[in-house]
Amino acid sequence: MEGDWVQRLNDLAQVPILLVATDFDGTIAPIVSDPATAEADREALVALKTLSSLPQTHVAVISGRSLSDLAGRTRDLQDAHLIGSHGSEYDAGFATALTPEAASLRARLAAYLSTLSEKHVGLTIEEKPAAFALHYRNADAKTAAAAVDAVLGEAATWPGVHVRHGKMVVELSAAETNKGVALRRIRQRIGATAALFVGDDVTDEDAFATLAGPDLGIKIGDGDSGAALRLSGIGDVARTLAFLAERRTEWLAGSHATPIERHSLLSDQRTIALLDPRARVVWMCLPRIDSPALFAELLGGPTAGYFEVAPESAEAHQATQRYVGDSLVLETSWPTMRVTDYLDCGGGRAFQRAGRTDLVRVIEGSGRVRIVFSPRLDFGRNETLLSITDQGVTVEGALDSIVLCSPKLPWRLVQEGRHQSAVAVVDLTSDPLVLDMRYGTASFEPSQQAERKRRSRSEQFWSSWAATLTPPKLAREQVVRSALLLKALCYGPTGAIAAAATTSLPEHVGGVRNWDYRYCWPRDAAMAGAALLRLGAPGPGLKLLDWLLGIFDRSEPGSLLSPLYSVTGGHIGAEGEIAELTGYRGSRPVRVGNAASQQVQLDVFGPIAELVGLLAGNGAALSAEHWRLIDAMVTAVERRWREPDHGIWEVRRPRQHHVHSKVMCWQTVDRAVRVARYLGRKRPDWIELREQIAADVLSRGWNPKRQAFCATYDDGEADASALCVGLSGLLEFTDPRFVSTVQFVERELTTDSTVYRYRYDDGLPGVEGGFGLCTTWLIQSYAGIGRRDAAERLFSVLLERVGPTGLLPEEYDPEEQRGLGNFPQAYSHLGLINAALCLEQATP
């Protein structure tokens, strides 16, 4: 296959929505003397079947044969669109849709052709819903010529008759149809970005004539044609389609995908935007972090929405990226230009009810810049139309108003299936070019504050808070960046802290381990609040406790917390799937909601009690409300701690007695005892309960055969969460049972400096990557038992896996050396903070 062919097919393989359409006879099936005996080439069918099974890839067979005949010859192509009679048959009921005039004309054609075939030997009449095809392949040359002359000289001249002359066939139709109309109709129906059409006959030229832009036409055989490329026969067609299927599969599998950890984040503490290394906005949910996405290219490719700003020249690939100081103002620079991005945090917006967000993009430099504004409502499930004025672009039909304020830019609309995008190419001048995407208002009025002032306020919002921290000297820059990330995940209006900014970034590439983490897990959030408190920032933890008190106020006394809530404190709906999105590197399904909200997780109270205990240890002004919270949690633990549960990892299998859950029940009561002492209250019954739980864990959780604490009371499987036996304080670090457990986790769950949560069967297919939080737990455990060198080595490896702007996903794949899981992940960053503090405190 020559270079031009390869390049054209590679380009076609990488379009967001691809339509592959072919003729039947002479293209994927050989032409035979008796059309009734024609059979499709097996290799061609296999290639088409492979293509039709791929996400965002559609296959159509557009033939002159009747639809019923075509369906019988392509039974293996169950997902293909079949179009018969040159485009006049899209469904079995087409014939009944003919007008009375067309039906009368069809009947007249039937009578004429029946008489003609009786007069000449070797003619075959093929009946179709709106037409008849006269085949003369089996007639001698003289008879064939006489028959064709008769048809063209008489029936073909009747008003309303449409004629197509193909290879050894003349078709007379009572309705105007052709393959070009059919191709346009099917590509509009599916919203195809580009189409491939393969054909061999004169009747296929109508389809070739509709192709433009990235489309590709391939002609089979000799003869003049509008097709760009040419093949000699059906075998070449099969090989070409197989090559396209292979390249399309590779592209959808994500060989092109930006590594997860190379993205950067913007926040206004109501929502979050993710940008790739070239400043392309590829993820943004509005108005809240857990709302439907307006830009979802991260999970669905360009057709799911993006916002691009880049040099038009070849230097577009030469970008570098950094945050401005200790802020979430992001600069992306090329040799001749720079774009500065931020979500406006001024005017107290971070604490206002979600509904108004401004994404500001400032372009400076020289040369030509290409801007593509391609929003897609509700993950692209709703049609997205735009309108252009002198002031900018309006997104039509959105639930809340959305405008892109960009005065006097030369926007042009581009139709992409059922969606529209706005594209502008601009010559930069000495003045900065400001793009202001405003969610929640239809106003194009200039901001009352200059852009530089807005940017300065947003920088100060983050940097002023960062200046209050007391980070360790060890990895100071990365610790501060991790703290800023946790602050970014705080939902300002309520105090909830989201577990991550995204949904469905895979824990196993190409698999189903794709979960929605855009919600608040009280456990994860409390651990994040505690990490920030250790850095000298009590505010996020205190506000989180206020949010939790509101949830307790709405709960039955002694009841368990749900494992997760929306950031506004509501219950999570049923777990669903976004079928329209292909997933990151082809990992499907893309999920919204999380079925873990229905699980029983007895560990949830432990980290909350730890947070309250740390606040007490820091002399915080705890109130009667905080005491009420502690009392309610101990009451719930007392009632339920003996029960099995689903555990911290939310495995989707029957409930068991998880060691980590029991230890967290112990931790809840232990920290409650400390808080009671701090507040001058006496609860001797809590001390007795604490000792009872501890005795149960130490007797039933310890596995003599493994010489370690394992995942559950009932098995000997390794689980990194068992390290909590020492990290919680239930056992001293020097206790031989804890030292042995650390060695067990190291031996069973650590590979190439990557620590896995577990390796037992969790009821799901595929194998996930190493878990960032577990890596930091092992670092702390090494330090605790005196293995300082091992702790430092593992911490160094963790720092090497941080993305270029300081962010971490949930997991890491040591084989591909790439991040996995949702991003950025609170667990990973709070773990990094704790590990750095632990190592510094353990320094001799």
N, C-alpha and C positions, 0 to 999 in steps of 0.2 A: 504494500500500500504506500503510495508516494506521499511526499511531505505535505503537499497542498490538501490532499484528501484527509490526511491525519489531522491537520490543523482545523479544517472545517468541521470535522466530526467531533474533535475535542471541544471546540467552541460550542457546538450544538449541545453536547452532553452536559454543559455547565449552565444552561439557562434555567431559571426558576421553575417554569412549567413547560414541559416539552410535549408536543403532539407528533407522533410518528404515524404517518398515513401512507397506505400503499394501495395500488390496484391489485386485482387478483390474477386474472389470466395474463400470462406473459411476464409477470412480475414475481409473484410468490408461487405460481403454478405454471407448468409448461402449457403452451397452446397445443391442443390436440385436435384431430379431425372431427371427433365427436365431443362437443362441449360438455355433454352429460357425463363423460368419463374422466374429466379433469380432476386431479388431486393436487392439493397443496404440497410443496416441498417440505419435508419433515424438518430440516435444519432451519428453514426460514420461519416455520411455525414456532419452533423452540425459541428462537431469538425474539420473535414478537411477543411470545408468552412471557419471557423474562422481562422485557421492557414494560409490559402492561402490569407486572407485579410490583414495579418500583414506585415509590412515593412520587407524587407530582409529575407522573409520566403517563401519558395516555396513548393508546393505540387505536387506529381506525383503519378499516378496510373499506375502500370506496370502489364499488364495482358496477359494471353494467349489468351484472346478473341480478335476478330478482332477489329480494331480501331472504325469502325462505330457502332458495337454492344456495345463496351465499352462506347462510347460517349452517346449513347441513355440511358444508365443505370446510368450515372453520370451527368445528365443535370444541377444539382445544383452547380456543381464544375466548374463554368465558368472560373476561373482563374487557374485551375490545368493543369498540363502537362499530357496528356494522351498518353500512349505508348501501342500499341496493338501487338498481335501476338508474345509475348515474346521478343519484341524489334525490330521486323522487320517493324513495322508501326509507323512512326513518322508523316507522312502526308498522305493525300489521294492519292497522286501520286506515292506511293512507288512501286506498282506492275509494273508500266510502266518502272521503273528503273531497273528491272531484266535484266541480260545479256541474250542474245539469248539462251545460253546453259542452264541457270537456268530456263528460261521460258519453254523450251522444256522438262526439267526434271519435272517441275511442271505439265505440261499437261499429262505426262506419269503417275505420281502419281494419278492424278484425275481419269484417266481411270481405274487404278488398284483398287483403293478404291471403285469406283462405282460398279465394278464387285463383290468385296468382300461383300459389304453391301447387294447386291441382294441375296447372298447365305445364309446370316445369319440374323435371326430375332433379333431385339433389338439394332442393331448398328445404330449410327448416325454419319454422316460425316459433320464436320464444315469446311467451306471453308475460307481460309485466303489469303492475297495477295501473300505470298510466300510459303504457307504451307497448310496442311490439318490436322485436328485433328479427330481422330477416338475415339468417346465416346462409351463405352460399359457398362455404368452403368445400363442400362435397359435390358441388355441381361442376360440370365441365365448363371450360372457359367461355364457350359460345353461349351456353344456357345462362351462366352467371351474368355475363355482360347484358344479355337481353332482359333479364329480370331486374337488374339494377337500373338500366335505362328506363324501364317501365315505371318503377317506383319513383325515381327522381323526376320523371316527366309528368307524372300524374299525382299520386297521393301526396308526394312531398310538397306539391304546390298548393294544397288545400289551405285555406285560411285557418290558423290556429295550430297547424302541424309543425313540430320542431324536429329537425333532422340532425342526426349524428352519423357520420360515416367512419367506421373503424376498420380494423383488419378483418376482411372477409365478412363484414356485417354492416347492415344499414338499420339504424333504429329510428322509428317514427313514433313521436310522443305527442300526446294530447295536452301535456302541461310542460311549461318551460323549466327544465332542470338541466344542470350540468355539474361536473365534478368540482368546478371552481366554486360554485354556489354552495355545494355540499361542504367543501373544505372550510370555507369562510364561516358557515353556520356552526360546524362542530368546534372550531377553534374559539369562536365567540362563546359558545356554551361552556367550555371548560376554562376559559381565560388563558389560553396558551400564550406564553411569551415568544415562542418560536415553533416552527413546524418543519418537518421533513416530509416531502412527498416523493414517492417512487412510482413511476409508471412507464408504460411502454407504447401506448397507443396514441393515436391522434386525439382521441377523446380526453386524454390526460392533460393535454396542453391547456385546457381551461383551468385546471388546478395549478399548473406551473405558472400561469399568468398572474395568479393571486399572490405569489410569494414575493417577499420583500424583506429588507433588513437582514436579520440573522437567519431567516428561513433558508432552506436548502432544497433544491429540486434535483432529482437523479433520473435520468432517462436510460431505459434499457434498450439496447440495440441501436440501429442506424436511423437516419432520417433527421430532418430539421427539428429543432426543439428549443423551447425557452428554458429548459433545465440547465443548471450551471455545470453539472457533472454528468458523466456517462459511464455505464457499466455494460459488459457484453452479454451477461446472461443471469439466470436465476441463481446459480451457485455463487456468483459475485454478490448478489443481493443478500443471500443468507449470511455470507461472511461479513458484509458491511454492517448489517443489522446486529450481528453478534459482537462486532467490535464496538459499535455504539452502546450496546447494552453493558459491555464490560466497563467502558469509560464512564457511563452514567452511574453505574453501581459504585465505582471508586469515588466519584465526586459526591454522591449522596452519602457515602460512608464517612465523608469528612476529611479526606486526605488534604483538602484545602483549608480546613477549619482553623481559625486562630486558636491556639492553646488557651484553655480557660483562664489560666493564671496571668495571661498577658493582657487581660482587659483592665480597665480602670473605672472608678466609680465616682459619681456625683450624687449629692444628697441635699435635700432641704428639710430633712427629718419628717417629711410626709411621704415622699416618694424617692425613688432612686433611678438614676440612668447609668447604663454601662456603655463605655466607648471602647472600640478596638484600638490597636496601636496606631492606627492612622486617623484617629479622631472621628470615626464613623459611629454614630449612635445606633447601637444594635439591640438595645433593650431598655424599655421604659414603660412602666405601668402608671396609669393615671385614673383618678386623682390620688390614690394611695398606693403603697408598695404592694398590696395584695389585690389591686384592681386589675381588670383586663389590660393587656398591653396595647400601646399605640405603636411602638416599634418592637418587633419580635424577630428580627433577622437572626438573632442568636440561636433560635430554636426552629426557624422555618425558612432560612435563606432570604434573599432579597424580596421575594414576593410577600413576606410577612411584615415588611416595613423597616425603614432605616432613614437616617438623616446624614448625608455625606457632605463634607467640606474638604476639598483636596486640590492641590495644584493640577492643572490640566496637563502639565508636562510629565516627562518620564520620571521626574524626581518624586512623584507621589509615593513611591515605595521607600523613600529614604527618610522616614520620619523617626524622631526621637520624642520621648514623652516624659514629663515630670510634673509633680505637684509643686505649687508655689509655696515654699516654706512649709510650716505645719498647718496646712489648710487643705480643703478639697476643691481648690481652684486648679484646674488642669491645663497645662500648656503642651501642645503638640507642635513640634517645629520641623520644618523642611529647610533646605538650603536657602530658599528665597522667601519663605512666608511662615507665619505662625498663626495658630488658632488657639484662643483661650476660652475654655468652657467652664461654666458654673451654673448651679441652680441658685437663684437669688434667695438669700437667707435674711435679707434686711427687713427692718420694720416689724420684728417679732413674728415673722411668718412661720418659723419652725414650731411655734406653739399654738398657731391658729388652726381652726378646723380645716381639714383638707378640702380643696376645691379650687384653689388658685395657685398655680405654679408657673414660674417663668424660667425657661431654659435659655440662657444668654450665650451666644457664640460670637466672639470678636476676632475678625480676620485682619491681620496686618502683614505688610510686606510688599512684594512686587510680583509682576507677572500675571498670568490668568488663573483664576480659580473656578473650579466647577462645583456647583452646589446642587444637590439633589434632595428634595424634601418629599419623602415617600411614606407618609403615615398610613397606617392600616387599622381601622377601628375594630376593636374586640378581637385581637389576634389575627386580623384579616378576614374574620368570618362575616363582617358586614361590609357592604359596598362602600368604598371610600371615594368620594368625589370632591374636587377642589374648585375654587373660583379665584380668579386673579384680578387685582385692582392695582392702582398706582402705589398703594400703601403696602401691598404684600399679598399673602395667600390666606384664604379662609377654607377650613375643613367643613364641608357641608354635611348635615345630617347627624352630627355628633350629639350625644346626650347633653354634654356641656360644651360651651363655645370653645373653639380652638382657632387661633390665628397665628400666622408667622409674620411679624412686623418686619418689613424689609423694604423701605421706601425706594421706589423708582428702579428696582432691579428688573432686568429683561427676562422675566419668567415666561416659560412656555409650558403648556400642558402636554403630557405624554399619557396616552391611553395604554394601560397594561391590564388586559383582560377586563374585568369589571371594575377595576380600580384606576385611579389617576395619580400621577406624580407630577411635581413641578420641578423644572430644570432651568438653571440659569448659569451662564458663563460670563464672568465679570473680569475686567481689567482692574487690578488693584491700583489705588492711588496712594498719596501720602496720608490720607485720612483713614482711620480704621473703619472697616465695614462691620456693622453690628446687625446680627440676626437675633431677634427676640421672639421665641415661640412662647405664646401665652395660652395657658390652659385656664378656662373658667371665665373668660371675658371675650367679647367680640370687638373690643376697642382697639383701634390702631393709633390712638393718640400717643404722642411721644411721652416717655416716662418723665416725671417731674424731676427726677435726679439724673445727672449725667451718668453715662455708663461707667466711667472710671470710679465714680463715687459708689455705685452699686457693687462694683467688683471689690472695692476696698472694704465695704461693709461685710461682704460675704467672706473675704479673707479673714477679717477680724473675728467674725463669728466663730470660726474654727480655731484660729491661732491663739485668740485670747483664752479660750477654754484649755487648749493644749498647754499654755503657759502656766496653768494652775497645777499641772501634774508634777509628781516627784518620781520620774522614771529612774531605773537603775542605770549605772554607767555601762553595763554590759548591753550591747545591742540597743543603745538608747534610741537611735533613729527609728529602728524597726518597731520597738515597743510603743513609741509615740504614734507611729502610723497605725499600729494595731488598735490602740486606744481610740484614735480618730475613726477607725472603721466601726468599732463598737458604738461610738457616739452617732455615727451615720445611720446605724441600724435602729437607733432609738426613734420611736414614733412620738414626736414632740407633743401633739395634742393630748395624749393619754399617759405616756410613760412606758408603754409596752416596748419590748425590744425584740425585733424580728430575728429569726434564726439565720436567715440568709436573704440575699436580694433577689433570688431567682427561683424558678420552678424547673424541674425536669432535666437539669444538667446531669448526665448519667454517672452513676457509680460503676457501671460496667458498659463500656462503649458498645452500642448496637443492641443492648439488652433492655430489660423492662424495669431495672432498678432506677427509676426516674421519679422523684418525689417533689412535692410542692412545699418549699420551706419558707414561704413569704409570711409566715404567721409567727405568733409569739408562743413559744413553749415556756411555761413558767420556770421549769428546771433550767433550760439553757439561758433564759433571760437573767435569772438570779445568779447564775455562774458568771455571766458577763458583768452584771452589776458589782459582784464581789471583786472581780479582777480590776475594774476601774477604781473601786474603793481602795484596793491595795496600792494604787498609784496616787492616792490622795484626792479622788473625785467621788464624793459620796452622793452627789446630786442624782445621777441616773438610777442608782439603787433605791434611794428614798422615793423617787417618783414612781419607780416600778412597784414598790410596796403599796403606794396609794392606789395604783391600778388594780393590784391584787385584792386590796381591801374592798374595792367596788365589786369584784367578782364574788368574794365571800359573802358580801351583803345580799347577793342574789341567789346564794346557794343554801341548801338545807344544812342545818347544823350537823357536823360530823361527817359530811359527805366528802368524797374525794374530788380534787380538782380534775378537770379534763386535762389530758396531756397537752392540748394546744387550743388557742383561741385566735380570733382575728385581732388585729392590732387595736381595734376599737373595743375589744372585750366581748364580742359576740361569739356564738358557737359556729363552728365550721360546717358548711353544708356537705352534702355527699361528695365523695371523690368522683371526678369526671375526667373526660379526656377531650383534648382539642384535636380532632381527627385531621384538620386541615394542615397541621404543622408536621413537618418531617422529623423534627427532633435534631438535637446537636449530634452531628456525625451519624445521622440516621437512627438515633436511639429513640425508639417509640415504645409506649405512648407518651405524649406530652400531657401531663396531668395538671388539673386544678383542684384544689381541695385536698384533704388528706384523711384517709380512712383511719389513721392512727388516733384521730380525735375520739374514736369510739372504744379505744383500748383502756384497760386498767393498768396504770403505772404507779406502783406504790412508792417509787423513789422520788416522786415529784416534790415532796415537802422538804427533803434533806437539803438541797441547795438554797431554798428560801430561808430555812432556819439558819443555815450557815451565814447568809447575808445579814440577817437580823443580828446574829451573834457577833459578826465583825463590826457592825455599826455600834453595838454595845461596847465592844472592846476599844473602839475609837472615841468613846465618850459622846456619841450622838444623842440628841435630845429625843429619845424614844418616848412615845406617848401611850396612853391607855389603849388607843387603837392598835398599836403594834403589839401590845400584850394580848389583845383580843385575837389578833391574827395568830400569834404563837399558840395560844390556848386552843384555838379551833384546829390547828394542824396536829397538835398532840392528841386531841380527842379523836381525830380521824385515824391517826396511826394506831391508837389503842384499840380501836374497833376493828381494824382491817389488816394489821401487819402479818397475821398468820396466813393470810390468803395467798394463793399463787397469783402471778400477774404476767404481763407481756414483756416487762423489762425495759431498760433504757434504750435498747436498740430497736424496739418496736417490731421485732420479728413477727411475721404473720403465720404463727403456728399456735397450738393450744397453750394456755397459761401454765407457767411452771414457777417453782420457788427459786427466784433468781437471787444469787448472793448479793449482787449490787443493790437490789431493791431492799433487801433486809438490812444491809448496812446503812442505807439512806434513812430507813425508819429509825435505826439506832441514832444516827446523826441528828435527826429531827429532835428527838427527845434530849440528846446530850446538849445541843445548842440551846434548847428551851430551858434547860436547867441553868445554863450560864446567864441567859437573859433574865430569868426569874431572880437570880442572885443580884444582877445589875440593877433591877428595878425594885429590889427589896421585898420580893414576894417569896413565899415558902411553898414548895410543892414536893414534899417527900415521896408522894406516890409516883412522881415522875422518875425519881432516882431508882425506885424499885422496878419500874417499867423499862428503863434504860438497861439495867443489869439483866433483866429477863431476856430482852432481845439480843443482847451481846452473847449471853450463854447459848442461845439457840444458834446464832451464826457460827460461833466457834466450835460447837459440837456437830452441827449438821452440814455446815458449809465446808469444813475441812475435809479433804479427800486424802486418806492415808496412803492409798495406792499411788496417787499422783504426787503426794507430798506438796500439795498446793491447794489454795482456794480456787474453785473452778467456776464455771458459768452458773450452774444451778446446784441445788442440793442433791439432785437425782442423777447427775452424770459426771463424767471426768473430763469434760471438754474445756480447753483453755479459753479464757475470755479476759481481755485487757481490763474490763471494768472491775475485775476482782482485785486490782491494785488499790481500789478504794479502801480495802481492809486496813491498809497502812496510811494512805493519804488522808483518810477521814479522822485518824487518831484512835480508831478502835483497837488497833495493835500498835505497839511501839515499832519504829523503824528497825530497831535492833532485834526484834523478836524473830527467832529462826523460822517461824512459819511464814512471816512476811518475806524474809530474804529468799526463802525457797519458792514462794509464789512469784517473786520478781524473776527468778531464774527460769521458772516454768514459762512465763509469758515471753521472756527473751528467747527461749529455746523453741517454743511452739508457734509463736506469732510474729517473729521478727525475721525479715529477709531483706538483705541489701539496705540496712539502716531504715527500713520501712516497717512500721508496726501496724498490724492488722487488728481489727476489733475481735474477730473470732474466725474460725475456719470450719465450724460445724454447719450442717445442713439447716438453712433457715427457711426452707420452703419455697425459695425463689431460684430461678435459673441464673447462671452466670456467676462470676467471681468478682467481687468488688476490689478496690484498691486499698492501700494502707490508709489508716485514719489519722488525720492530723492531731486530734485531741489525744488519742491513745499514745502517739509519739511523745507528746509533752508529759503525759502521765508517767511514761517510762523514764524520761529525763529526770523528773522530780523523784521518782523512786530510786534511781541510781544515786542521785545526790543524797537521798535520805539514808541509804544503807552504806554510804561511804565510798561509792565507786565514782569518784569525781571525774576521772579521765573519761570513762564511758559516757557520763552525762554530758560533758563538754563536746565530745565527738558527735553525739547524736544531735545536740543543739546546733552545732555547726552545719550539719547536713540539713536540718530543718530550715535554717536561714538561706541555704543555697537554693532551696525550692520555692522561696518567696518570689512572686512575680516582679517584673522590672519597676513597677510603681508601688511595691510593698504589700501586695494583697495575696491572700491564700484561699484556695478552694477547700472543700471538705476533705478530699482524699488525694492520694498520689499513686500513680502507676509506675513502679520502678522499671518495668520492661520498656514502655514507651517513653519514660521520663517526662511524663506530662501529668497535669492536675486532673482530678476527676471530681464530680459532685458539684453541688450548688455553690454559688460564689457571690461575693466573698462570704465565708462561713464564720459565724460568731464563735463556734467551738474552737476552730483553729487559732483564731486571734487571741481569744481569752487564754487558751492553753499556752501560746507563745509568751504572753505577758507573765503568766504564773511561773513558767519554766525559767524565764530570765530573772525574775525576782528570787526564785528559789536558789538558783546558781550563785547569784550575788550574795545572798544571805549565808550560803554555805561556804563562802570563801574563807580560808583560814586567816 
